[in-house]
Amino acid sequence: MSRSSIKEVIKSVQQRIDNYRDRNARITNEITMLSLNATIEAARAGEAGRGFAVVATEVKHLAGQATEASRELGAIGEETSELERQFTEKECDRLSEMAQTLVQLIVRNLFECTADVRWWATDEALVHGLKSLARPAPPFIMPLNDLG
């Protein structure tokens, strides 16, 4: 799986979590309002609305559970965002290390090329110097064998 496809999957999961959390929050708000209205109506009905008050309390309890589920979804979404951030950070670190390695290789190759050029230059000068020593002596210099 490539880096970009991993990022796409993480973003897709994050978006789905956000959508579910938002939808759950809207439903929770509606349930809370219904519970409040049911509690008010049960109070108005007096003794006859007593059973309805129990139902309203249970609905309010369910709304609280739905709110907690929204918080948990939010926490999962934050964890997913953190994973994406860590992945991106590690990816940047890895690319940076690769770039540093490449720069080191380039520097080493340049050093080796420079050393080769220096060697060739020195070698050429040495060969030239030796050739100048190997030239025949000028005619006015008499060989040592001829002196005696």
N, C-alpha and C positions, 0 to 999 in steps of 0.2 A: 504494500500500500504506500503510495507516494505521500510526501509531506503535505502537498496541497489537498489531496483527498482526505487526509486525516483532519486537516483544519476545517474542511467543508463539513465533515461528519460532526465534529465538535460544535461548529456553528449551528448546524441543523438541530442537534440535540438541544443546544442552548435555546434556540428559538422555540422549539416545541415545549420545553419546560416553561419558558416565559408565557407562552400562549395558554397552557393549562393553568398556570398560577393566576393569570389575569382573569380567565374564565371562572375559576374557582372563587376568586375574590368577588366577582360580580354576583355569583350565585349566593355566596355567603352574605353579602350585603342585603340581597333580596330576602333571604331567609330571616335575617335579623329583623328587618322591617316587618315581615309577616308575623314574626313572634311578638314583636312589640304591639302591633295592631291586635293580635289575638289576645294578648294579656289585657289590653285596654277594654276590648269587647267582653272578655270574661268578667272583668271587674264591674262593668255596667250591668251585666246580666245577673249579678249577685249570686245567690245560691244556685240558681239554674245554670250558671256558667262555670261552676266549679270544675267539672270534668274537662271543660274546654281550657281552663287555666292550667291543668296538668299537661295537656297536649301542648299548650303554648310554651310551658317551661321545658318540655322535652325538645321542642323545635329550637328553642334558644340554646339548649345544650348541644344539639347537632350543629348549630351555626358556629359555636365555639370550637367544635372539633374540625369543622371545615376551615376555620381561620387558622388553626394549628397546621392543618395539611398545607395550606397556602404558604405558611412560614417555612415548612419543611421543603416544599418545592423551591422556594426562594433560596434556601440554603444549598440545595442541590445545584441550582443554577449558578450560585456563587462559586461552588466547588468546580463546576465545569468551566467557568470563566478563569479560575485560577489554574486549572490544568492547561487551558489554552495558552495562558500567559507563560507558564513554565515551559511548555512545548516550544513556543516562539523564542523564549530566552535561550533554551538549549540549542535550538536551531541556529540562532545568531552566534552563539559561542562556537559551535561546530564550524560554521562558515568562517569565522574569524581565525580559528586554529588552522583551517585549511589554507587560508590566504597567507598566514604567517609561514607555514611550511613551504608554500610555493615561493614566497619571497626568499626564504633561506636557500632553497634549491637554486634560484636564479643567481643569488649572490655567490654561492659556491661555484657554480658554472662560470660566472664572470671571473672569479679569482683564478680558477684553473686555466681559463683561456688567457688571462693576463700572464700567468706563470709560463705557459707555453710560448707566448710571444716573446717574453723576456729570454727564455732559453734559446729560442731560435735566433734572437738578436745577438746574444752572447756567443752562441755557437758559430754564427756567421763571422763575427769579429775574430774569434779564435782561429777559424779556418783561414781567414784573410791574413792574419798575423803569421801563421805558420807558412803560408805560401810565400810571403815576403821573405822569410828566413831561408826558404829552400831555393831562392833564385841563385843563379851562378854568380860568383864573385866578379866584380869589375876586373877588366884585364890588367889594370895597373897593380893589382894585388897579386903577388907571387905566391904560389902554394908553398907550404913549408917544406915539402919534399924537394923542391927545386933549389933550395938554399945550400945545400951541402952535399 
